[in-house]
Amino acid sequence: MPQLQTTFVKCLQDSTRTVRSSAALALGKLSALSPRIDPLVGDLLSSLQAADGGVREAILTALKGVVKHAGKNMGAAAKTHVYDLLKNLIDDDDDQVRIFSASILGIISQHIEESQLSDLLQELASSAS
């Protein structure tokens, strides 16, 4: 299974949108079968920080699927890393990035500490006013 994850992560960087989209969806579904997803989450977050455009969208799609299907298997450090990065991306200039960030934060809110959730809600409420 790690070989498939590695292949799909590489495909997220492909120049063809169809390949990126297929890889992103496959990673999300594959993560449900993997007991250890922290390395995958780390790879996605590292790739996300260096990406732009369609590649960034594909990585966010993959991250959304991973959090949705296997968020309960994420370690505390990985959850915090996802939370911190997406909390910053919620103010991104790109509408799609903001939409994905909000969506993933909504999904991961089921798996983060109550204090983090409370802080996030306070920040979002203060930035909205």
N, C-alpha and C positions, 0 to 999 in steps of 0.2 A: 504493500500500500504506500509506503514512503516514496517509492519510485514513481507512482502515479501522481502523487502530490507534487513532487519535484517537476515532473513533466508539465503538469497543468499550471504551476506557478510560472514556468518559463513561457508557456503559451499566452499568459496574460500580457506579455510584452510584444506579442506578434503584431505585425503591421495590418493584419486583416481583422476587421471588427467581428466577423462571425467566429473566427477562431478564439478571439479574446472572450467573447460572450459565452461560447460553449465551455471554455475552460473555467470561467468564473462560476457558472452554474454547476459544473461537475465537481469543482472543489467544495462547494457548499454541501452537496449531497454526500460526497466521499467523506467529509469530516464527521458525519454522523456515525460512521463505521470505525473511526479511529479513537482509541482511548486517550491518546496523548496528542492534543492539538496545539499546545503552546508553541512548539517550534514553527508550525505552519503560521500561526498568528504573528509570530515575530517576523517571519519572512514577508508576510503580506504588509505589515506595518513599515518595515524597512523599504520595501519596494514602493509603497505609497508615498513616502516622503521624497523620493527621487523622481516620481512620475508626474506626468501632466496629460491633459486632454483625454483621449479615449482610453489610454492605458490606465489612467487614474480611475476612470469610471469602472473599468473592468475589475480593478483591484478592490474597489469599494463594493462592487456587486459580490465578489468572492467573499470578502470579509462579512458582508451581511449574511450570506448563506452559512458561513462557518459559525457565526454567533447564533444564528437562528437554530441550526441543527445540532450544534455541539457546545453551546455557551456554558452549559452546566458542567462540562468537562474541563473548562479553562481554569488554570491556576489563578490565584489572587494577583500575582504580578502581571500576568498577561491581561487580565480584566482591567487593571489599573492603567496599563499602557494604552489599551484600546480607548478607555474612557478619556484619558488625558489628551490623546491625539485628536479624537473626534470632537471633544469639547472645544478645541482650538479651530477645527475645520468648520464648525457651525457658523462661523463668521466669514468664511471664504467668499471671494468675489464671484465664484462660479455657482450659479443656481443649483446645478446638478449635484455638486459636491455638498452644498448645504442640505439638500433634500436627502441624499444618502446618509450624511452624518446624523441628521435628526432621526432618520429611520433606524439606523444601527444603534444609536443611543437609546431609543425607545425599546429595542429588543434587549440590549444588554442591561437595561435598568432592572430586569428581573433577576440578574445575577450579581449585581454589585452591592457593596455595603450600603446600609441605610444612610450613613453620613455622606457618602459620595452622591447618592441620589438627592438628598436634601440640598447639598451644595450646588448640584447641577440645576435643580429647579429654581433655586434662589438666583443663580447667575442668569438663567434664561429669563426669568421674570424681570430682573433689573435691566437686562439689555433690551427687552421689549418696550420698556417705558422711556 
